[in-house]
């Protein structure tokens, strides 16, 4: 199902609402929010489901023993998971960065750790480097801003990453 810009913007608003509700419910704990990076106007398909399952398995496995609550939502606008953990924000962010940087599909995962105001903790705050582009060694934000790579190139790279991952299973 193709989504519209209005649907995408509405989903972001709903995600912020969910984050707020969970922070209110668990005020002294750390909130981790997981989404899948899937360029284009189709956010939920077999490829995104493979990435979402790999992501939630990696996150829950890494947080094992420190999980208080888990909420998942499988929406047309993409998969979302919210994990409340007893770990500190910095401990959770280090785990998130490690998954994003080392998992075979980590570059397709967006794992945010939110502070008490709902602002994502920056990678640099825990000594991690900015995320790299899927296609080259530049920072991802540089290539995104400059549209250095075509949507077709990105989609081909993403599909190859997913195909290689599935081959290993």
Residue pairs with C-beta under 8 A, 6 or more apart in sequence:
1 42
1 44
1 76
2 41
2 42
3 11
3 41
3 42
3 43
3 76
3 77
4 41
7 76
7 77
8 43
8 77
10 77
11 75
11 77
11 78
15 33
15 35
15 80
16 118
18 71
18 73
18 80
18 82
19 31
19 33
19 82
19 114
19 118
20 118
22 31
22 69
22 71
22 82
22 84
23 31
23 114
23 116
23 118
25 69
25 84
26 68
26 69
26 84
27 116
29 68
29 84
29 85
29 86
30 84
30 85
30 86
30 87
30 88
30 89
30 91
30 92
30 113
30 114
31 82
31 83
31 84
31 113
31 114
32 59
32 63
32 82
32 83
32 84
32 85
32 92
32 96
32 111
32 112
32 113
32 114
33 80
33 81
33 82
33 83
33 111
33 112
33 113
33 114
34 55
34 56
34 59
34 79
34 80
34 81
34 82
34 83
34 109
34 110
34 111
34 112
35 78
35 79
35 80
35 81
35 109
35 110
35 112
36 43
36 48
36 51
36 52
36 55
36 78
36 79
36 108
36 109
36 110
37 107
37 108
37 109
37 110
38 45
38 47
38 48
38 51
38 78
38 108
38 158
39 151
39 154
39 155
39 158
40 151
40 155
43 76
43 77
43 78
44 74
44 75
44 76
44 77
44 78
44 79
47 158
47 159
47 162
48 78
48 79
49 74
49 79
50 105
50 162
50 165
50 166
51 79
51 105
51 108
51 109
51 162
52 74
52 79
52 81
54 103
54 104
54 105
54 109
54 165
55 79
55 81
55 99
55 103
55 105
55 108
55 109
55 111
56 72
56 81
58 99
58 103
58 106
58 109
59 81
59 83
59 95
59 96
59 99
59 111
60 67
60 70
60 83
62 95
62 98
62 99
63 83
63 85
63 87
63 92
63 95
66 85
66 86
66 87
67 83
67 84
67 85
67 86
68 84
68 85
68 86
69 82
69 83
69 84
70 81
70 82
70 83
70 84
71 81
71 82
72 79
72 80
72 81
72 82
73 79
73 80
73 81
85 92
87 95
89 113
89 115
89 121
90 121
90 125
90 126
92 113
93 113
93 121
93 123
93 125
93 126
93 128
94 126
94 128
96 111
96 112
96 113
97 123
97 126
97 128
99 106
99 109
99 111
100 106
100 107
100 109
100 110
100 111
100 131
101 128
103 109
104 161
104 164
104 165
104 168
105 161
105 162
105 165
107 131
107 132
107 134
107 161
108 158
108 161
108 162
112 120
112 121
113 120
113 121
114 120
114 121
115 121
123 129
123 130
123 131
124 130
130 139
130 140
130 141
131 139
131 140
131 141
132 138
132 139
132 140
133 139
133 140
133 142
133 143
133 148
133 149
134 140
134 149
134 154
134 157
134 158
134 161
135 143
135 148
135 149
135 153
135 154
135 157
136 143
136 148
136 149
138 148
142 148
143 149
